[in-house]
Amino acid sequence: MPVTHANGKICYLEIPAVDVERSAAFYEQVFGWTPRRRGDGALAFDDTTGEVSGSWVTGRPPSTADPGLLVYIMVDDAAATVAAIPAHGGTIVQEIGGDAPEITARFKDPAGNLLGIYQEPEPGA
């Protein structure tokens, strides 16, 4: 699938990590992101769409409880993802229903970064 090149598109993320390998495993196991080694040897990732890539960086504080920017990751099944997050080293900080009627939850990854998940509602719901 060709990558969309468009002015204003979000294309790359740097995610703070304490242990890059642990963070890579978390995002691979919970969200299906594909970890890969860059030419410089750093561990990077591609999301499931192949449209967003990024890397984990050390030496930066996590985006925590009072973010100015909160990133949400789209999921097919919010309930299954909420179960998978703590099973792979994350923590749920806001259960599904906190933003009703939207289907969202918020979590901290193994490095303490605060992110959200979002499930598209069923058509007609």
Secondary structure, DSSP 8 states (H G I E B T S, - for coil): ------TT---EEEEE-SSHHHHHHHHHHHH--EEEE-TTS-EEEE-TTSS-EEEEESSS----SS-SS--EEEES-HHHHHHHHHHTT-EEEE-TTTTTTSEEEEEE-TT--EEEEEE---TT-
